[in-house]
Amino acid sequence: MDFEIAYIAGFFDGEGSIGIKNAGSLSIRFHNTNRDVLEFIKKFMAEKLKIFDVKISEKKKYSGNHKTCLVIEICGDKAKKLLECMLPYLIIKKDVSKLAIEYQNLQHKWRGSKPARIKRKMDEIKTKIRELNKRGL
């Protein structure tokens, strides 16, 4: 399993993204034009992490010159579970992954109405994630 998760973490470092959706849910995505590598990731998640409802979807082409981009998106606690497995092997996305895990821990613990201090903390984490996600950094 170490080899597989290390490969997936390296792939995620280069071809993945982390964000917080408008509804407040953690979201991680793998983007690529090669279906085989995404099928490998999907199979790993089902067999090793017991995450079964993973779908590979097509992203709209920007122009006729581009290949169709395929995307795997995982949200919430499932995303956190995968990030925790990849964390020891991440390089580029290690810091943002730690923040995302912290965010999801708060989201899970404080479902529904959250105290003001928790909302502030979650907003701070979202802002830090956005900062780390800026291109060129």
C-alpha positions in Angstrom: 0.0 0.0 0.0 2.9 2.4 0.7 4.0 2.4 -2.9 0.5 3.0 -4.2 -0.3 5.8 -1.8 3.1 7.4 -2.4 2.4 7.4 -6.2 -1.1 8.8 -5.6 0.3 11.6 -3.4 2.9 12.5 -6.0 0.2 12.6 -8.6 -2.0 14.7 -6.4 0.9 17.1 -5.7 1.1 17.8 -9.5 -2.4 17.3 -10.7 -4.7 17.8 -7.7 -6.4 20.6 -6.0 -7.9 21.3 -2.5 -10.7 23.7 -1.8 -13.7 24.5 0.3 -17.0 24.5 -1.6 -19.6 27.3 -1.2 -21.7 25.0 1.1 -18.6 24.7 3.4 -17.5 21.2 2.4 -13.9 20.2 1.9 -13.3 19.1 -1.7 -10.2 17.5 -3.3 -9.8 16.8 -7.0 -7.6 14.9 -9.3 -7.4 16.3 -12.8 -6.0 14.5 -15.9 -6.6 13.5 -19.5 -5.5 9.9 -18.9 -8.5 7.8 -17.7 -6.2 4.8 -16.7 -4.4 6.7 -13.9 -7.8 8.0 -12.6 -9.2 4.4 -12.7 -6.1 3.3 -10.7 -6.8 6.0 -8.0 -10.5 5.1 -8.0 -9.7 1.4 -7.6 -7.2 2.1 -4.8 -9.8 4.2 -2.9 -12.4 1.4 -3.1 -10.1 -1.5 -2.3 -7.8 0.1 0.4 -9.8 2.9 1.9 -13.3 1.6 1.4 -14.4 4.7 -0.4 -16.8 3.3 -3.1 -18.8 6.1 -4.5 -16.0 7.7 -6.6 -16.9 8.9 -10.0 -14.8 10.1 -12.9 -16.4 13.0 -14.7 -15.6 15.0 -17.8 -14.7 18.6 -17.6 -15.8 21.0 -20.3 -13.2 21.6 -23.0 -11.9 25.1 -23.4 -11.3 24.7 -27.1 -11.2 22.1 -29.8 -7.4 21.9 -29.4 -7.6 20.5 -25.9 -8.1 16.9 -24.8 -11.1 16.1 -22.6 -10.0 16.7 -19.0 -11.3 14.1 -16.5 -11.9 14.8 -12.8 -12.3 12.8 -9.6 -13.8 14.8 -6.8 -14.0 13.6 -3.2 -15.6 15.7 -0.5 -16.0 15.9 3.3 -14.7 13.1 5.6 -13.8 10.9 2.6 -11.5 13.7 1.3 -10.0 14.0 4.8 -9.4 10.2 5.0 -7.5 10.3 1.7 -5.5 13.4 2.6 -4.5 11.8 5.9 -3.1 8.7 4.0 -1.3 10.9 1.5 0.1 13.4 4.0 3.5 11.7 4.8 4.3 11.6 1.0 3.1 15.1 0.0 5.6 17.8 -0.7 3.9 20.7 -2.6 0.5 20.3 -1.0 1.5 19.2 2.5 0.7 22.6 4.2 -2.6 23.1 2.5 -3.5 19.5 3.2 -2.9 19.9 7.0 -5.1 23.0 6.9 -7.8 21.1 5.0 -7.7 18.2 7.5 -8.0 20.7 10.4 -10.9 22.4 8.6 -12.8 19.1 8.1 -12.2 18.1 11.7 -14.0 21.3 12.8 -16.7 20.8 10.2 -17.3 17.2 11.4 -17.2 18.0 15.1 -19.4 21.1 14.9 -22.2 20.0 12.4 -25.1 22.4 12.2 -24.9 25.6 14.3 -21.3 26.5 15.2 -20.1 28.9 17.9 -18.7 32.2 16.7 -15.2 31.3 17.6 -15.4 28.1 15.5 -16.8 30.0 12.5 -13.9 32.5 12.8 -11.4 29.6 13.0 -12.9 27.9 9.9 -13.0 31.2 8.0 -9.3 31.8 8.9 -8.4 28.3 7.6 -10.4 28.9 4.4 -8.5 32.2 3.8 -5.2 30.4 4.4 -6.2 27.6 1.9 -7.0 30.3 -0.7 -3.7 32.0 -0.1 -1.7 28.7 -0.5 -3.7 27.9 -3.7 -2.8 31.1 -5.5 -0.9 30.4 -8.7 2.8 31.2 -8.7 3.4 30.6 -5.0 
